[in-house]
Amino acid sequence: MARQKGIIKLLGTVGDITFYKAKEGFLAREKGGVDKSRIMNDPNFQRTRENGAEFG
């Protein structure tokens, strides 16, 4: 996690960076996760697709 320094404190998202406030102060993090195309096609995500079909 990155810490924000300076006078201007940001909240929200700019590009792939999200700025937020936590008890540690103002922080920034990069967007993460798995691509939708990988979840839909990769055999390792078969159970994920099954669960999505059941609960979706």
PDB file of N, CA, C, O and CB in Angstrom:
ATOM      1  N   MET A   1       0.830  -1.178   0.000  1.00  0.00           N
ATOM      2  CA  MET A   1       0.000   0.000   0.000  1.00  0.00           C
ATOM      3  C   MET A   1       0.880   1.248   0.000  1.00  0.00           C
ATOM      4  O   MET A   1       1.925   1.300   0.649  1.00  0.00           O
ATOM      5  CB  MET A   1      -0.947  -0.006   1.207  1.00  0.00           C
ATOM      6  N   ALA A   2       0.435   2.219  -0.726  1.00  0.00           N
ATOM      7  CA  ALA A   2       1.135   3.498  -0.765  1.00  0.00           C
ATOM      8  C   ALA A   2       0.423   4.480   0.156  1.00  0.00           C
ATOM      9  O   ALA A   2      -0.802   4.453   0.276  1.00  0.00           O
ATOM     10  CB  ALA A   2       1.209   4.053  -2.217  1.00  0.00           C
ATOM     11  N   ARG A   3       1.186   5.337   0.799  1.00  0.00           N
ATOM     12  CA  ARG A   3       0.608   6.378   1.643  1.00  0.00           C
ATOM     13  C   ARG A   3       0.639   7.691   0.886  1.00  0.00           C
ATOM     14  O   ARG A   3       1.595   7.992   0.171  1.00  0.00           O
ATOM     15  CB  ARG A   3       1.369   6.498   2.994  1.00  0.00           C
ATOM     16  N   GLN A   4      -0.420   8.467   1.054  1.00  0.00           N
ATOM     17  CA  GLN A   4      -0.477   9.775   0.427  1.00  0.00           C
ATOM     18  C   GLN A   4       0.179  10.800   1.344  1.00  0.00           C
ATOM     19  O   GLN A   4      -0.062  10.810   2.551  1.00  0.00           O
ATOM     20  CB  GLN A   4      -1.937  10.173   0.108  1.00  0.00           C
ATOM     21  N   LYS A   5       1.000  11.653   0.767  1.00  0.00           N
ATOM     22  CA  LYS A   5       1.628  12.743   1.501  1.00  0.00           C
ATOM     23  C   LYS A   5       1.251  14.044   0.827  1.00  0.00           C
ATOM     24  O   LYS A   5       0.897  14.064  -0.352  1.00  0.00           O
ATOM     25  CB  LYS A   5       3.174  12.573   1.567  1.00  0.00           C
ATOM     26  N   GLY A   6       1.325  15.100   1.557  1.00  0.00           N
ATOM     27  CA  GLY A   6       1.075  16.410   0.983  1.00  0.00           C
ATOM     28  C   GLY A   6      -0.237  17.009   1.446  1.00  0.00           C
ATOM     29  O   GLY A   6      -0.932  16.451   2.295  1.00  0.00           O
ATOM     30  N   ILE A   7      -0.558  18.149   0.872  1.00  0.00           N
ATOM     31  CA  ILE A   7      -1.742  18.907   1.275  1.00  0.00           C
ATOM     32  C   ILE A   7      -3.020  18.292   0.715  1.00  0.00           C
ATOM     33  O   ILE A   7      -4.032  18.236   1.414  1.00  0.00           O
ATOM     34  CB  ILE A   7      -1.620  20.356   0.817  1.00  0.00           C
ATOM     35  N   ILE A   8      -2.990  17.832  -0.529  1.00  0.00           N
ATOM     36  CA  ILE A   8      -4.191  17.325  -1.197  1.00  0.00           C
ATOM     37  C   ILE A   8      -4.349  15.839  -0.898  1.00  0.00           C
ATOM     38  O   ILE A   8      -3.464  15.038  -1.198  1.00  0.00           O
ATOM     39  CB  ILE A   8      -4.121  17.570  -2.732  1.00  0.00           C
ATOM     40  N   LYS A   9      -5.471  15.483  -0.311  1.00  0.00           N
ATOM     41  CA  LYS A   9      -5.793  14.082  -0.027  1.00  0.00           C
ATOM     42  C   LYS A   9      -6.870  13.644  -1.014  1.00  0.00           C
ATOM     43  O   LYS A   9      -7.896  14.310  -1.148  1.00  0.00           O
ATOM     44  CB  LYS A   9      -6.272  13.886   1.464  1.00  0.00           C
ATOM     45  N   LEU A  10      -6.647  12.548  -1.692  1.00  0.00           N
ATOM     46  CA  LEU A  10      -7.572  12.072  -2.713  1.00  0.00           C
ATOM     47  C   LEU A  10      -8.448  10.951  -2.179  1.00  0.00           C
ATOM     48  O   LEU A  10      -8.015  10.152  -1.349  1.00  0.00           O
ATOM     49  CB  LEU A  10      -6.809  11.598  -3.943  1.00  0.00           C
ATOM     50  N   LEU A  11      -9.677  10.897  -2.659  1.00  0.00           N
ATOM     51  CA  LEU A  11     -10.584   9.789  -2.421  1.00  0.00           C
ATOM     52  C   LEU A  11     -11.204   9.424  -3.761  1.00  0.00           C
ATOM     53  O   LEU A  11     -11.581  10.311  -4.526  1.00  0.00           O
ATOM     54  CB  LEU A  11     -11.679  10.152  -1.353  1.00  0.00           C
ATOM     55  N   GLY A  12     -11.316   8.133  -4.058  1.00  0.00           N
ATOM     56  CA  GLY A  12     -11.899   7.696  -5.318  1.00  0.00           C
ATOM     57  C   GLY A  12     -10.880   6.988  -6.179  1.00  0.00           C
ATOM     58  O   GLY A  12      -9.843   6.536  -5.695  1.00  0.00           O
ATOM     59  N   THR A  13     -11.189   6.893  -7.481  1.00  0.00           N
ATOM     60  CA  THR A  13     -10.349   6.143  -8.406  1.00  0.00           C
ATOM     61  C   THR A  13      -9.876   7.035  -9.541  1.00  0.00           C
ATOM     62  O   THR A  13     -10.641   7.820 -10.102  1.00  0.00           O
ATOM     63  CB  THR A  13     -11.105   4.933  -8.960  1.00  0.00           C
ATOM     64  N   VAL A  14      -8.613   6.896  -9.861  1.00  0.00           N
ATOM     65  CA  VAL A  14      -8.020   7.565 -11.012  1.00  0.00           C
ATOM     66  C   VAL A  14      -7.297   6.484 -11.802  1.00  0.00           C
ATOM     67  O   VAL A  14      -6.283   5.953 -11.350  1.00  0.00           O
ATOM     68  CB  VAL A  14      -7.040   8.740 -10.583  1.00  0.00           C
ATOM     69  N   GLY A  15      -7.816   6.159 -12.980  1.00  0.00           N
ATOM     70  CA  GLY A  15      -7.230   5.083 -13.770  1.00  0.00           C
ATOM     71  C   GLY A  15      -7.363   3.768 -13.023  1.00  0.00           C
ATOM     72  O   GLY A  15      -8.473   3.369 -12.667  1.00  0.00           O
ATOM     73  N   ASP A  16      -6.256   3.092 -12.780  1.00  0.00           N
ATOM     74  CA  ASP A  16      -6.258   1.822 -12.065  1.00  0.00           C
ATOM     75  C   ASP A  16      -5.807   1.970 -10.611  1.00  0.00           C
ATOM     76  O   ASP A  16      -5.523   0.969  -9.952  1.00  0.00           O
ATOM     77  CB  ASP A  16      -5.363   0.831 -12.779  1.00  0.00           C
ATOM     78  N   ILE A  17      -5.739   3.192 -10.105  1.00  0.00           N
ATOM     79  CA  ILE A  17      -5.317   3.445  -8.729  1.00  0.00           C
ATOM     80  C   ILE A  17      -6.520   3.928  -7.926  1.00  0.00           C
ATOM     81  O   ILE A  17      -7.214   4.857  -8.339  1.00  0.00           O
ATOM     82  CB  ILE A  17      -4.159   4.488  -8.677  1.00  0.00           C
ATOM     83  N   THR A  18      -6.764   3.297  -6.778  1.00  0.00           N
ATOM     84  CA  THR A  18      -7.857   3.679  -5.895  1.00  0.00           C
ATOM     85  C   THR A  18      -7.278   4.342  -4.652  1.00  0.00           C
ATOM     86  O   THR A  18      -6.363   3.814  -4.020  1.00  0.00           O
ATOM     87  CB  THR A  18      -8.727   2.450  -5.514  1.00  0.00           C
ATOM     88  N   PHE A  19      -7.824   5.506  -4.311  1.00  0.00           N
ATOM     89  CA  PHE A  19      -7.410   6.259  -3.137  1.00  0.00           C
ATOM     90  C   PHE A  19      -8.510   6.152  -2.097  1.00  0.00           C
ATOM     91  O   PHE A  19      -9.684   6.330  -2.422  1.00  0.00           O
ATOM     92  CB  PHE A  19      -7.110   7.749  -3.490  1.00  0.00           C
ATOM     93  N   TYR A  20      -8.150   5.862  -0.845  1.00  0.00           N
ATOM     94  CA  TYR A  20      -9.152   5.699   0.204  1.00  0.00           C
ATOM     95  C   TYR A  20      -8.575   6.085   1.550  1.00  0.00           C
ATOM     96  O   TYR A  20      -7.362   6.217   1.714  1.00  0.00           O
ATOM     97  CB  TYR A  20      -9.669   4.259   0.243  1.00  0.00           C
ATOM     98  N   LYS A  21      -9.482   6.265   2.523  1.00  0.00           N
ATOM     99  CA  LYS A  21      -9.072   6.631   3.874  1.00  0.00           C
ATOM    100  C   LYS A  21      -9.290   5.428   4.782  1.00  0.00           C
ATOM    101  O   LYS A  21     -10.362   4.822   4.780  1.00  0.00           O
ATOM    102  CB  LYS A  21      -9.861   7.879   4.392  1.00  0.00           C
ATOM    103  N   ALA A  22      -8.266   5.089   5.557  1.00  0.00           N
ATOM    104  CA  ALA A  22      -8.325   4.007   6.531  1.00  0.00           C
ATOM    105  C   ALA A  22      -7.846   4.557   7.866  1.00  0.00           C
ATOM    106  O   ALA A  22      -7.458   5.722   7.958  1.00  0.00           O
ATOM    107  CB  ALA A  22      -7.463   2.779   6.079  1.00  0.00           C
ATOM    108  N   LYS A  23      -7.873   3.723   8.899  1.00  0.00           N
ATOM    109  CA  LYS A  23      -7.430   4.218  10.209  1.00  0.00           C
ATOM    110  C   LYS A  23      -5.947   4.585  10.208  1.00  0.00           C
ATOM    111  O   LYS A  23      -5.499   5.352  11.061  1.00  0.00           O
ATOM    112  CB  LYS A  23      -7.699   3.169  11.286  1.00  0.00           C
ATOM    113  N   GLU A  24      -5.180   4.041   9.255  1.00  0.00           N
ATOM    114  CA  GLU A  24      -3.762   4.373   9.135  1.00  0.00           C
ATOM    115  C   GLU A  24      -3.534   5.700   8.420  1.00  0.00           C
ATOM    116  O   GLU A  24      -2.413   6.209   8.414  1.00  0.00           O
ATOM    117  CB  GLU A  24      -3.034   3.270   8.402  1.00  0.00           C
ATOM    118  N   GLY A  25      -4.567   6.264   7.824  1.00  0.00           N
ATOM    119  CA  GLY A  25      -4.453   7.507   7.078  1.00  0.00           C
ATOM    120  C   GLY A  25      -4.971   7.328   5.668  1.00  0.00           C
ATOM    121  O   GLY A  25      -5.720   6.390   5.395  1.00  0.00           O
ATOM    122  N   PHE A  26      -4.583   8.209   4.774  1.00  0.00           N
ATOM    123  CA  PHE A  26      -4.993   8.131   3.381  1.00  0.00           C
ATOM    124  C   PHE A  26      -4.047   7.195   2.632  1.00  0.00           C
ATOM    125  O   PHE A  26      -2.829   7.366   2.679  1.00  0.00           O
ATOM    126  CB  PHE A  26      -5.012   9.540   2.729  1.00  0.00           C
ATOM    127  N   LEU A  27      -4.615   6.207   1.940  1.00  0.00           N
ATOM    128  CA  LEU A  27      -3.814   5.190   1.263  1.00  0.00           C
ATOM    129  C   LEU A  27      -4.214   5.089  -0.203  1.00  0.00           C
ATOM    130  O   LEU A  27      -5.252   5.602  -0.619  1.00  0.00           O
ATOM    131  CB  LEU A  27      -3.973   3.826   1.955  1.00  0.00           C
ATOM    132  N   ALA A  28      -3.360   4.411  -0.980  1.00  0.00           N
ATOM    133  CA  ALA A  28      -3.627   4.176  -2.396  1.00  0.00           C
ATOM    134  C   ALA A  28      -3.274   2.730  -2.709  1.00  0.00           C
ATOM    135  O   ALA A  28      -2.320   2.179  -2.160  1.00  0.00           O
ATOM    136  CB  ALA A  28      -2.820   5.165  -3.305  1.00  0.00           C
ATOM    137  N   ARG A  29      -4.060   2.117  -3.605  1.00  0.00           N
ATOM    138  CA  ARG A  29      -3.748   0.752  -4.033  1.00  0.00           C
ATOM    139  C   ARG A  29      -4.092   0.599  -5.502  1.00  0.00           C
ATOM    140  O   ARG A  29      -4.935   1.311  -6.046  1.00  0.00           O
ATOM    141  CB  ARG A  29      -4.515  -0.292  -3.180  1.00  0.00           C
ATOM    142  N   GLU A  30      -3.418  -0.345  -6.122  1.00  0.00           N
ATOM    143  CA  GLU A  30      -3.618  -0.607  -7.543  1.00  0.00           C
ATOM    144  C   GLU A  30      -4.735  -1.629  -7.722  1.00  0.00           C
ATOM    145  O   GLU A  30      -4.900  -2.540  -6.910  1.00  0.00           O
ATOM    146  CB  GLU A  30      -2.308  -1.107  -8.202  1.00  0.00           C
ATOM    147  N   LYS A  31      -5.491  -1.460  -8.791  1.00  0.00           N
ATOM    148  CA  LYS A  31      -6.564  -2.393  -9.106  1.00  0.00           C
ATOM    149  C   LYS A  31      -5.973  -3.784  -9.332  1.00  0.00           C
ATOM    150  O   LYS A  31      -4.927  -3.925  -9.965  1.00  0.00           O
ATOM    151  CB  LYS A  31      -7.361  -1.920 -10.354  1.00  0.00           C
ATOM    152  N   GLY A  32      -6.644  -4.804  -8.813  1.00  0.00           N
ATOM    153  CA  GLY A  32      -6.156  -6.169  -8.958  1.00  0.00           C
ATOM    154  C   GLY A  32      -7.282  -7.114  -9.321  1.00  0.00           C
ATOM    155  O   GLY A  32      -8.405  -6.685  -9.586  1.00  0.00           O
ATOM    156  N   GLY A  33      -6.983  -8.389  -9.334  1.00  0.00           N
ATOM    157  CA  GLY A  33      -8.001  -9.386  -9.618  1.00  0.00           C
ATOM    158  C   GLY A  33      -7.684 -10.161 -10.883  1.00  0.00           C
ATOM    159  O   GLY A  33      -6.650  -9.958 -11.520  1.00  0.00           O
ATOM    160  N   VAL A  34      -8.600 -11.054 -11.232  1.00  0.00           N
ATOM    161  CA  VAL A  34      -8.439 -11.927 -12.390  1.00  0.00           C
ATOM    162  C   VAL A  34      -9.323 -11.413 -13.519  1.00  0.00           C
ATOM    163  O   VAL A  34     -10.440 -10.959 -13.272  1.00  0.00           O
ATOM    164  CB  VAL A  34      -8.789 -13.403 -12.037  1.00  0.00           C
ATOM    165  N   ASP A  35      -8.833 -11.480 -14.754  1.00  0.00           N
ATOM    166  CA  ASP A  35      -9.620 -11.057 -15.912  1.00  0.00           C
ATOM    167  C   ASP A  35     -10.842 -11.943 -16.096  1.00  0.00           C
ATOM    168  O   ASP A  35     -10.798 -13.143 -15.829  1.00  0.00           O
ATOM    169  CB  ASP A  35      -8.763 -11.078 -17.178  1.00  0.00           C
ATOM    170  N   LYS A  36     -11.928 -11.343 -16.554  1.00  0.00           N
ATOM    171  CA  LYS A  36     -13.168 -12.085 -16.795  1.00  0.00           C
ATOM    172  C   LYS A  36     -12.950 -13.190 -17.818  1.00  0.00           C
ATOM    173  O   LYS A  36     -13.482 -14.289 -17.658  1.00  0.00           O
ATOM    174  CB  LYS A  36     -14.276 -11.140 -17.272  1.00  0.00           C
ATOM    175  N   SER A  37     -12.179 -12.919 -18.865  1.00  0.00           N
ATOM    176  CA  SER A  37     -11.947 -13.928 -19.904  1.00  0.00           C
ATOM    177  C   SER A  37     -11.241 -15.158 -19.336  1.00  0.00           C
ATOM    178  O   SER A  37     -11.498 -16.278 -19.777  1.00  0.00           O
ATOM    179  CB  SER A  37     -11.118 -13.331 -21.051  1.00  0.00           C
ATOM    180  N   ARG A  38     -10.356 -14.959 -18.365  1.00  0.00           N
ATOM    181  CA  ARG A  38      -9.673 -16.099 -17.749  1.00  0.00           C
ATOM    182  C   ARG A  38     -10.649 -16.920 -16.911  1.00  0.00           C
ATOM    183  O   ARG A  38     -10.614 -18.150 -16.955  1.00  0.00           O
ATOM    184  CB  ARG A  38      -8.495 -15.617 -16.877  1.00  0.00           C
ATOM    185  N   ILE A  39     -11.511 -16.264 -16.155  1.00  0.00           N
ATOM    186  CA  ILE A  39     -12.496 -16.983 -15.344  1.00  0.00           C
ATOM    187  C   ILE A  39     -13.439 -17.780 -16.241  1.00  0.00           C
ATOM    188  O   ILE A  39     -13.821 -18.899 -15.899  1.00  0.00           O
ATOM    189  CB  ILE A  39     -13.297 -16.001 -14.461  1.00  0.00           C
ATOM    190  N   MET A  40     -13.811 -17.218 -17.371  1.00  0.00           N
ATOM    191  CA  MET A  40     -14.766 -17.875 -18.263  1.00  0.00           C
ATOM    192  C   MET A  40     -14.155 -19.037 -19.042  1.00  0.00           C
ATOM    193  O   MET A  40     -14.892 -19.905 -19.509  1.00  0.00           O
ATOM    194  CB  MET A  40     -15.335 -16.867 -19.229  1.00  0.00           C
ATOM    195  N   ASN A  41     -12.825 -19.082 -19.199  1.00  0.00           N
ATOM    196  CA  ASN A  41     -12.213 -20.093 -20.068  1.00  0.00           C
ATOM    197  C   ASN A  41     -11.216 -21.030 -19.390  1.00  0.00           C
ATOM    198  O   ASN A  41     -11.018 -22.148 -19.865  1.00  0.00           O
ATOM    199  CB  ASN A  41     -11.530 -19.415 -21.182  1.00  0.00           C
ATOM    200  N   ASP A  42     -10.600 -20.619 -18.323  1.00  0.00           N
ATOM    201  CA  ASP A  42      -9.556 -21.408 -17.671  1.00  0.00           C
ATOM    202  C   ASP A  42     -10.159 -22.590 -16.914  1.00  0.00           C
ATOM    203  O   ASP A  42     -11.080 -22.397 -16.120  1.00  0.00           O
ATOM    204  CB  ASP A  42      -8.739 -20.528 -16.713  1.00  0.00           C
ATOM    205  N   PRO A  43      -9.665 -23.803 -17.139  1.00  0.00           N
ATOM    206  CA  PRO A  43     -10.199 -24.969 -16.426  1.00  0.00           C
ATOM    207  C   PRO A  43     -10.055 -24.875 -14.903  1.00  0.00           C
ATOM    208  O   PRO A  43     -10.822 -25.503 -14.173  1.00  0.00           O
ATOM    209  CB  PRO A  43      -9.506 -26.216 -16.913  1.00  0.00           C
ATOM    210  N   ASN A  44      -9.094 -24.108 -14.424  1.00  0.00           N
ATOM    211  CA  ASN A  44      -8.916 -23.948 -12.979  1.00  0.00           C
ATOM    212  C   ASN A  44     -10.086 -23.230 -12.315  1.00  0.00           C
ATOM    213  O   ASN A  44     -10.246 -23.313 -11.097  1.00  0.00           O
ATOM    214  CB  ASN A  44      -7.640 -23.191 -12.702  1.00  0.00           C
ATOM    215  N   PHE A  45     -10.906 -22.526 -13.094  1.00  0.00           N
ATOM    216  CA  PHE A  45     -12.031 -21.769 -12.556  1.00  0.00           C
ATOM    217  C   PHE A  45     -13.367 -22.453 -12.831  1.00  0.00           C
ATOM    218  O   PHE A  45     -14.410 -21.799 -12.815  1.00  0.00           O
ATOM    219  CB  PHE A  45     -12.041 -20.370 -13.140  1.00  0.00           C
ATOM    220  N   GLN A  46     -13.348 -23.752 -13.080  1.00  0.00           N
ATOM    221  CA  GLN A  46     -14.580 -24.493 -13.363  1.00  0.00           C
ATOM    222  C   GLN A  46     -15.565 -24.373 -12.191  1.00  0.00           C
ATOM    223  O   GLN A  46     -16.741 -24.080 -12.405  1.00  0.00           O
ATOM    224  CB  GLN A  46     -14.261 -25.981 -13.645  1.00  0.00           C
ATOM    225  N   ARG A  47     -15.098 -24.595 -10.961  1.00  0.00           N
ATOM    226  CA  ARG A  47     -15.987 -24.503  -9.796  1.00  0.00           C
ATOM    227  C   ARG A  47     -16.519 -23.087  -9.609  1.00  0.00           C
ATOM    228  O   ARG A  47     -17.657 -22.912  -9.172  1.00  0.00           O
ATOM    229  CB  ARG A  47     -15.253 -24.951  -8.532  1.00  0.00           C
ATOM    230  N   THR A  48     -15.731 -22.094  -9.925  1.00  0.00           N
ATOM    231  CA  THR A  48     -16.183 -20.710  -9.844  1.00  0.00           C
ATOM    232  C   THR A  48     -17.337 -20.480 -10.799  1.00  0.00           C
ATOM    233  O   THR A  48     -18.324 -19.842 -10.433  1.00  0.00           O
ATOM    234  CB  THR A  48     -15.035 -19.742 -10.151  1.00  0.00           C
ATOM    235  N   ARG A  49     -17.230 -20.990 -12.023  1.00  0.00           N
ATOM    236  CA  ARG A  49     -18.309 -20.854 -12.999  1.00  0.00           C
ATOM    237  C   ARG A  49     -19.562 -21.592 -12.546  1.00  0.00           C
ATOM    238  O   ARG A  49     -20.676 -21.095 -12.716  1.00  0.00           O
ATOM    239  CB  ARG A  49     -17.861 -21.376 -14.362  1.00  0.00           C
ATOM    240  N   GLU A  50     -19.380 -22.780 -11.967  1.00  0.00           N
ATOM    241  CA  GLU A  50     -20.535 -23.546 -11.459  1.00  0.00           C
ATOM    242  C   GLU A  50     -21.240 -22.765 -10.331  1.00  0.00           C
ATOM    243  O   GLU A  50     -22.466 -22.658 -10.311  1.00  0.00           O
ATOM    244  CB  GLU A  50     -20.076 -24.954 -10.939  1.00  0.00           C
ATOM    245  N   ASN A  51     -20.457 -22.232  -9.413  1.00  0.00           N
ATOM    246  CA  ASN A  51     -21.055 -21.463  -8.318  1.00  0.00           C
ATOM    247  C   ASN A  51     -21.756 -20.219  -8.840  1.00  0.00           C
ATOM    248  O   ASN A  51     -22.828 -19.858  -8.352  1.00  0.00           O
ATOM    249  CB  ASN A  51     -19.987 -21.069  -7.296  1.00  0.00           C
ATOM    250  N   GLY A  52     -21.165 -19.568  -9.818  1.00  0.00           N
ATOM    251  CA  GLY A  52     -21.794 -18.394 -10.409  1.00  0.00           C
ATOM    252  C   GLY A  52     -23.100 -18.722 -11.079  1.00  0.00           C
ATOM    253  O   GLY A  52     -24.045 -17.938 -10.998  1.00  0.00           O
ATOM    254  N   ALA A  53     -23.182 -19.860 -11.741  1.00  0.00           N
ATOM    255  CA  ALA A  53     -24.412 -20.265 -12.400  1.00  0.00           C
ATOM    256  C   ALA A  53     -25.494 -20.583 -11.361  1.00  0.00           C
ATOM    257  O   ALA A  53     -26.669 -20.278 -11.562  1.00  0.00           O
ATOM    258  CB  ALA A  53     -24.159 -21.482 -13.309  1.00  0.00           C
ATOM    259  N   GLU A  54     -25.082 -21.196 -10.254  1.00  0.00           N
ATOM    260  CA  GLU A  54     -26.046 -21.565  -9.208  1.00  0.00           C
ATOM    261  C   GLU A  54     -26.585 -20.337  -8.472  1.00  0.00           C
ATOM    262  O   GLU A  54     -27.790 -20.238  -8.239  1.00  0.00           O
ATOM    263  CB  GLU A  54     -25.396 -22.525  -8.206  1.00  0.00           C
ATOM    264  N   PHE A  55     -25.718 -19.414  -8.108  1.00  0.00           N
ATOM    265  CA  PHE A  55     -26.129 -18.278  -7.298  1.00  0.00           C
ATOM    266  C   PHE A  55     -26.445 -17.042  -8.124  1.00  0.00           C
ATOM    267  O   PHE A  55     -27.017 -16.088  -7.596  1.00  0.00           O
ATOM    268  CB  PHE A  55     -25.061 -17.954  -6.304  1.00  0.00           C
ATOM    269  N   GLY A  56     -26.094 -17.029  -9.396  1.00  0.00           N
ATOM    270  CA  GLY A  56     -26.344 -15.868 -10.243  1.00  0.00           C
ATOM    271  C   GLY A  56     -27.717 -15.873 -10.736  1.00  0.00           C
ATOM    272  O   GLY A  56     -28.113 -14.968 -11.469  1.00  0.00           O
TER     273      GLY A  56
END
